[in-house]
Amino acid sequence: PAELLALVDTVLRLQTETSNHLGLAPYTNGRPEFSATPAWVAVMIARALAVYGDSATSRQVATRALLWYRRRPADEQLSFEERIVAEWSLELLGSRTEAEHAARSLYAEDSMNVDYRGMLAGLAAQRGDSVFTNATDEWLSHQKGDAVSWSASYYRARDAALLGDRADAIARLRQAIDDGAWPMYLHSEPAFNFLLPHPGYLALMAPRD
């Protein structure tokens, strides 16, 4: 952990990488100058740590990502790209009230954004609000096309896992993979730890040629 945190601190001193436009979130690509930020990298590391069981170091990395965000100029803090990363950080820290406030402020600006709705549904599932999560799931089930790609099925799988439905989560995860989901988002999603050690999940997540 000490070595990893030192590397994260090095990452957080780097400049944003405008040529590395991998996609901020499954649906929301964002602007290059705000997408591949040091905090985005740190959050992905924090997620991976949570997946592999080091929740303490995960929270430390998420705290660093959130601090990076809060030290940004005010106009950059208002960008939706950096607000998404802040929401992710808050969720990893267990600050769900703040995370939900951040997600709702994004949703208020664009209620048709799959990521914003997906984040809200996940937070609702974590506090046991299956009514809101299921209503969002119904909406997500109708989001199709090239622009949406695999994002809707990813969030549906995540929500099913957070609600405790293994069979449904695995079926939706299989759909997300069929839709072309990026392995990084699947392997670094802490919600899917609930699916272990189900053989169906292990088969889906096994390395492929």
URJO-V312811 format. One line per field, one symbol per residue. ss: DSSP state (H for helix, E for strand, - for the rest). Layout:
ss: ???
This chain:
ss: -HHHHHHHHHH--------------------HHHH--HHHHHHHHHHHHHH---HHHHHHHHHHHHHHHH---HHHH--HHHHHHHHHHHHH---HHHHHHHHHHHHHH----HHHHHHHHHHHHH---HHHHHHHHHHH----------HHHHHHHHHHHH---HHHHHHHHHHHHH----HHHHH--HHHHHH---HHHHHHH----
